[in-house]
């Protein structure tokens, strides 16, 4: 191994040695604790320290790093107190996740570190979002994100690289190619000779680096960082290294040929650098010994603090309260000036006025810039807000949602438009595993609204007609809004953008140009979690949302003799259970009307909740009316049969006659 010090001083070299030695000594201590049964799980980075240490030493303390399991050197390099790391690994309160997540599955704004989720790929898109925010701020900052060679097979990897390249984002994509997935060798993971070559297809600068040579890492990264300040761009770096321990300690390394272990043991990044410093009379044995004693003393004292810390006691209130970032609704009252507009105009007005109100808001989606979006909702936005804030995206929903999370982390509000709600399936993972869980896991908001044009009735077929709200209403941490009228759509969308929590905002396509209403021209808000009582009666409670509200109104208009409470939920998560239960207790009958297919839809939960909380007030079983349990078909006759409109009136009359 050849070390080139270039213009580094002796003190700089010794500083790098301190940085690389510290995680190694912590690792050695952790292996002892594992054998003693004092630690349950550990993902060792022994043999890979030069990469995380070198990257962290180069970046400024206010530049974000997104590490993985084996990047202890990032955390120690940012000088996080060791007792807090030990508390985190033991699930203690002084950690970063209140015992809710383990090891390195956490982030900290204080140290500008954003930890991984086990799905790996989304953090690359998060890095894109953080870098996009930096680019908008024009602050010259670089973002570094780590991944392993295994995750380069994930779609998120390719989506994130493509976005970064197209948008010219200052991201260092760092691949630690350590030879194996859990046990799968690289020759069973990819066919290209080098993973760095994948950057060529994205028009991205790429480098292959000896990941065990701390000076090669440090010097190259220093040069790149300096040049990226003047020429913002993404760079793909493949660091050749090796994992000397198992995927985690319980896995072992029996699947690795011994000659491979022996070869890489000779390339140990700590020992080789130590030998270089010693041979060049930069490091003395006395200094080395004193340094090791100092680090070990810090480790032992920090462990003692963490061990003395009491175990976390479960608090039901705290658990429930931390699912969402606390947010107090502050009403912005509507103006008296109104105009009669369509549902689609109300959505467009809300987006425009919210973007005027929040200069840190960005909207992203396919064809939303000059074209104005598939439904022309953002037509004219580029002229007003510029292409920096109204961003056309490639077709890569997963990375775009993840980028929304990155924008939120770095101080922006992100609005993501799904061209059709059906397409959210390719962005499902970051919504339910990243956005939904971030505040609960480490108290980080996910200030992201995902707009969802949805619903049938337009003969658009199985891929453009779903109303898939039930995919998200069951996921703690998400808010789900589904308005039926232009007035509600504008006020609720404004509030959804206002709210720092992740919101899925459903917009029924059939309502876009068919429903008109007098809507205030100025900005106003409506609270999430409040249903609207549209009609009052005493014989039955009809509960609906979205297009089904209008279908219910049509049925009641045809049957004026029916005395019904018609409750428009408007928000599905949080749910206005007070309004639901109050109405059912008054009428004694309930029928739930949804466009989604029956099984597993929100009507099923509503029915169960009513039965559990209002059973003694009921004069008949709760009824559900929904679409067929099939995919939604294309031909009008089949779609009409699929949708519940033709079955609701009979079900309502049967319930009244029970």
N, C-alpha and C positions, 0 to 999 in steps of 0.2 A: 504494500500500500504506500503510495507516494503522496506526501503532504506538501502542499505549496502554501507557504505562509503569506506570500505576496507582501503587501504593505502592513500586515497586522503587527502590532506591537506585542511585546512580551506580556504585558498586562491583559491585552485582549485575548491572547492565547490562553492565559491562565483562567480568565473569566469563562471561556468556552469549556475548559476542563472542569471547572466547578459545576457548570451547567449540565454537563454530560454525566458527571460522576453522581450527582444527587439522585436522579431517578434510578440509576443502577443500584445504589445502596438501599433505596426504598424497596425496590423489587426483591433484592436478596432478603430483606427483612420480611416481606410479605410471604415469600416461599417458606420461611421458617414458621410463620404464623399459621400457614395452611397445614403444614405437617403437624402442628400442635392442635389443630382443630379450632383455632381462634378466628379463622376467616373461612367463609363458605365457598367463595368463588373468586378467581383472579384470572385476568387476561394479561399475560406477560408480554412485555415489549423488549425483553432482553435481546440484545443484538440489533435493535432498530433505533436506538436512542439518538443517533446522530441526526436523523431526519427531523424529528420533532424539535429537538434542541436547536438545530441550525436554523430552521424556519422561524422559530419563536425569537431567537436572538436577533434576527434581521428585522422583523416587523416592529413597528412602533407599538407602544402599549395601548393605544386607542384604535388599533387596526384589528378587525375581527379575525379570529381563527376558529375553524370548525374541525375539531379533532375526532379521533375514534378511540376504541378501547386501548390500543397499544401506544398511545401518545401521552404517557405520563409526563414527558419532558415539556409538553405545552403547558401543563398546569403548574409544574414546578418553575418553569421558565417565566411564568407570569407572577411568580412569588405569592401564590395562594398559600396562606398559613397551613402547614401540614396537618395540624389538629383538625382543621375543617375537612380536609380530604379524608382523613381517617374516620371522622364522624360520618361523612357521606357513605363510605364503604361499609360502615357498621349500621347504617340506617338510623343515625342519631339526629337530634334536632339541629345541631350546629352544622350539619351538612347543608346541601343545597336543595334537597327535594322533600324535606320533612318525612323521610323514610318511605316515600312513595315510589322511588325508583332507585336502582342500584348503580354501582360502579361509576362509569363515566356518562351515564344517560342524564346529563344535566347541563344547564348553561348558567352563565353568570354575566350579567351586564357590567358588573363592577370590574371584571377582568377581561371583558370583551371575548369571552369564550362561549361558543354555542355547541353544546354536546350533541352526540349522535342519537338517532333512534335505531332500533335493530333492523329496520328495513333498509338501512344504509343509503340507498340512492337519493332520497329526498333532500339530504343535507347539501348535495351539490346544487340543487335548484335554490335552496335557501341562500347559499353563497352568491348565486346570481342576483337575488333580490337585494342582499346587503350591498353588493357592488353597484347595482343600479342606483340605489339610494346615494352612495358615495359619488357616483357620476353626476347625479342631479344636484348634489351639494357642491360639486366642483372642488372637492377638498383634497384631491390627489391621493386618496387612501387606497391601499391594496387589501384584498380579502384572500385568505388562504384556506382551502378546504382539503381535507384528507379523505382518501378512500383506499381500499385494497384492490389487488388485482381481481379478486372475485367479483366485486361490485361493478367492474367495468363491463360485465355482461348484462347488467340491468338496463332497462330502457331509460330510466332516469338519468343515468350517466350520459347517454348519447343526447337526450333532450337538453340537459344542462349545458353540455359543451356547445351544442348547436346555438342555443340562445345566447350564450356568452360571446360566441364568435360573431353572430349576426348583430348583436347590440354593442359589440366592442367593449366588453366589461372588464375591468381590471381585476381578474381572478387568477390566482395561482392554483391550478388543479394538480394536486399532489397524489400520485399513485405510489403506494408502498407495495411494491411487488416482492412479497416475501416467500414466494415459492408454492404456497399451498392455500386453499380455502380452509375449511376445517381439516379435511384429509385429501382433498382433490388437488392433484398437482397441476401446474400451469398447462402442461401439454394436453390436459383434458378440459381446459377452460377456454382456450383461444388458439387460433392458428397463425396469427401474424407473428413475426419474429419478435417484435418489441411492441409493447402497449403504447409507447410514445407515438408509434406510427398512426394510431387512431386519430391523432390530432390533424394529420395531413388532410383527411377527408372533410374536416371542418375548417380548413384554411387557417389552422392555428399553429403558432410557433410551438415547437416541442423540443424537449431535451431528455437525454438519458444520463443519469447521474449515479455515481457510486454512493449508494445510500449509507455505507458504513464509514465513509470518509468525511468527518465533520468539517474539514476545511474546504473540501470540494463543494459540499452543501452550502456552507456559509458564503463562500466567495461568489458562487453562481447566483444565489438568491440575492445577495447584496447588489450585484450588477443588474439583475432583472428588476428589482424594486426601484432602483434609481431611474432606469429607462422607462418603466411603466408610469411613473409620475408625469413624464413629459409626453409619453405615447401610450395612453391607456389601452390595454388589450388583454385578452386571456392568454395564458401560457400553460401548456400541458407538460408536466414533469413526471417522468418515470424513474423512481428511485429503486435501484436493484439492491435488495437486502435479503435477509433470511430470518425466519421466526425460529428461535432456538428452543422454545418451549412449545407445549401443545396449544391448540386453539384456545382452550382454557385448561387449567391444570389437570382437571379430571380426564381430559382427552388423551394425554400422553403424546408420545412421538414415535410409537412403534412402527407406524406406516412410513417413516422417513428412513432411507438407506443410511447406514452409519457413516459411510464415506462422505456423504453430503454434509452430515453434521460435523464431521471432523474438518472438512474443507472450510466451512463457514466459521467454525470456532477460531480458526487461524485469522479470520478477518474481523475479529471482535472490535467494535468501534471504540470502546473505552480503553482497552488494553493497548491497542495500536497507537492511539493518540497519546496515551500516557508514555509509551516507549519513545515516541517521537520527541515529546517535550523533554524527557529525561536525557536522551541522547544529545539534544541540542542545548543542554544545560539551562533550560528555561524552568523546569520543574525539579526541585530537590526532593529527596526522600523525606526530609524533615517537614517541608511544606505539605507534601502529599499526606503524610501521616496526620499532621495537625488538621488538615482539611477533612479527612475522613472522620476523625474524632468529633469535629464540630458538627458535621452532618448527622452522624450517628446519635449524637447527644440531642439534636433537634428532633430526630425521629423518635427516640425513646421518650422524650418529654411530651411530644405531641401525642404519641400513643397513650401515654398515661392520662393526659387530659381527656382524650376520646373515650378511654376505658372507664374513667370516672364519671363520665356523663351518663345520666340515667336513660333507661330505655324509653322510647316514645310511648306515651299512653294515648290510646285511641280517643278521639273527640269527634262525635258524630256531627256536631255543629260545624266544627272547623273543616271536616272533610267535605261536607255539602257546600259550605260557603266558598271553598277554594276551587270549585269546578269552573266558575266564571270569575273573571276580574270584576270586582265590585264596581258598579256604575249606577249613579243616581240620575234618574230621568229628570231633565229640566225642560219643561214645556216651552216651546216657541209657538205662540198662538197664531192662528191663521189671520190673514188680513181680510178686510171686508171686500176688497176688490177681487172679483172672480171672473173666470171665463169658462165657457162650456167646451171641454176638451175630451179627447179619447183617453182610454187607459194608457195607450202607448205614449201619448203626449205627456201624461202625468209622470211616467217613468223617466222620460227624457228631461223634463223640467227638474225633477228631483236630482238627477245626476248632475245637471249643469249647475244648479244652485248650490249643491253640496261641494262641487269642485271649486266654485267661487268662494265658498265659505272656508274651505280647508285647502290652503295652498300646498299642503303636504300630501294631497291625494293624487293617486295615479290610477288610471283605468287601463286594463290590459285585456285583449281578446283578439280573436281572429277577424280580420277585415273591418275592425271598428274605426280605423283612422279615416282616410280620405273617402272610403266607400260608405262609412257610416254604420257598419254592422249589417248583419243579415236582415234585420228588421228596421234599419235606418234610424235606430234610437240615438245614435251618437253622430248623426249627420250634422256637420258644421262645427263639431267640437275641436277639430284640429286647428281651424282658423282662430278659435278663441283661446285655446289652452296650449297649442303647440304639440308637436309629435313627441316631445319629451314626456308629456303627461298623458297622452292618448296614444297608446302603443299597440301597433299591430304585432301579433305574436305568430310564430310558427305553429303548426298543428302539433302541440305537445302539452296537453292539459296538465299532466302531472307536474312537470317542471314549472309551469306558469303558476299553479297554485302554490308550490313551494317557494317560488320567487316572491309571491305575495306575502308569505310568512317572513321572508328575508327583509322585504320593505318595511314590514311592521316592526321587526327587531331594530331596524336602523331609523326609526322615527317617522315612517310614512303610513298613510292609510291606503290600502290596496283594494281596488274593486276589480274583480275578475268576471268577465262575461263568458259563460258557456254558450256556444252558438246554439246549441239545443241541450236541454237538461239531460237527455239520453247520453250525451258525450261525456258527462261527468264521471262515468265509470272508469275512463282512462286517467282521471285525476282523483280517484276515490281514496287511494292510500294516504296521500298527504292531508286530505281533509279529515279523515276519521282517526288517523294515527299521529298526525302532527298538529294541525290547527286545534283539533278538539281537546287534545291532552296537554298542550303546552302550559296553560296556566295552572292546571292541577299538578303537573309534574314539577315545575320550577318557577311558578308564579310569573311567567312571561306571557303577556297579552298576545293575541293573534288578531290584529286589527284588520281583518279581511272580510269583505263581502263577496260572495259568489252568486252572481245573478243567473237564474235558471229558467229560460224560456221553455215552457212545458205544455203538456196536455194534448188531448185528442180533439176530434170533431172537425179536423181539416183534411182528412184522408191522406195523412203523411206517412202512415205505415209504422212498422215496429221499431224503427230506429230514430224517429223524429216526433213521437207522440206520447211518450211515457210521462206519467206524473209520479215521480219516484221519491216523494217526500219521506216515505217510511224508511228509506235507506238511512236517513239522517236523524229522524226524530228519536230513534232509539240510542243514539250515540251521545253520551253525556259530554257536555262542553260545547256543543253546537246550539245555536239558536236558529229556528226555522220559521220563516214568515211567508204567508201565502194570502195576499189580499184579493178581493173580488171586485173592488170599485176604484175608479181613478183617484178619488179623494184619499182613500186609505193607502193606495199604492204610493202616492207622493209623500204623505206624512210618514209612513212606515219605512220607506226606503231612505228618507233623510235621517230617520232615527237609527236605522241599521248601519248607515255609514258613520253616524255619530258614535255608536256603541263600539268600544274597543275589543269586543268579543267576536269570534267568527260567526257569520250569519249566512245561511243559505236562503236566498230571496227568490221565491218562485213567482213567475209571471206567466199566466195562462195565455198562450198564443191566440186562442180563439177570442179572448176578451180584448186583445190589443186594439182592434179597429171597429169593434162592434158595440162597445159600451162607452157612453158619454156621461159626463157629470159636470156640474159647476164646481170648479176647483179654485181655491185661492191662488192668485198669481205669484205671491211672495213665498219665501221659504217658511215652512212650519214643520212641526214634528208631531207625531202621535206615539204613545207609549207602546212598547212591545209587551205582549202578554195580556192584552185586554181585548176581550171579544166585544162584538157589537150586536145589540138586540134590535133586529130590523123590524120585526112584527111582534105584537103581543097578543097572547091568547091564553086559554086555560085548559085546553083539551089535550095538547101534545106539545112536546119540545122537539123541534127539528134542528139538528146540529149539522152544519155544513161549512165548507170553505172553498175558495176558488170558484170555478165555473159552476159547481154544484149549487152554490148559493142562488145563482140566477135561474137554474133549473127548478129549484124549490119555489122561488117566487112565482115562476110561470105556473106551477102546479097549484099553488094557493090562489092565484088570480083566477084560475079555472074553477076552483072549488071555494067560493067565498063563504060557504057555510062552515068551513073548518076553522076553528078558533085555535090558532097555534102561536107559540113562541118560535120565532125563527132566529137562531143564534149563528152569526157569522164569526167563526173562530178568529180569523185574521192572522193570528200567531199560533203556531202548533207547538213551539218550544221557545220560551215557556208557555204553558197552557193556562187559560183562565178557568181553573176548576171551580172557583167560587161562583162564577156566572153560570156554569153548566149545572152545578148541583142545586143552585137556587131555583133555576128554571124547572128542573126535573121534579124537585120537591113540590113545586107549585102545581105542575100539570099532571104528574103521576104517570106520564108516558114519555118515552124517548125513542127517536129514530135518527140514526146517524147516516148521513148521505155523503159518500166520497166517490171520486172518479177513479181512484186507484183500484186495482183488483182486490178482492175480498180478503183472502188469507194473509195475515201478517200486516195488514194495513193499520193506520192509526185508529180506524173505527173499532177495531178489535180491542185496543187498549181503552178507548173511551167507554166502550160497552162494559168492560170489566170494572173500570173505575166507578161507573154509575151503579152497577150491581153491588159493589162493595160498600159504597158510601150512601146510597139512596134506596137500598132494597126495601125498607119498610114503607117507603112512600110510593112505590111502584104499583100500578094497577094492571100492568101487563109486562111481558118480557121486553127487554130492550131489543130493538130491531136494527139491523145493519143493511144498507143498500149500497152495492158497489158494482164495479165492472166484473166481467167474467174472469175466472182464473186462467186466462190464456194471454199470450202476447197480444198487443193491440194490432188488429189487421188493417189493411189498406182500403179495400173496396167499401163503398159507402154502406151497402147493405150489411156487410159483416161488421163494420165499425159501429153502426147503429145498434146492432144486436149486442156487441161487446159492451158498449157504454150503458150505464144504469138508468138513463132517462126514461126508457120505456117500461121500467119495472117499479119506479118509485111510487107512482100514484096508487097502484094496487097494494103495495106494501103499506103505504100510509093508511089507506082505508081499512085494511085488514087489522092494523094495530088499533085503530079507533074502535073497531067492532069487537075487539077481543073481550 
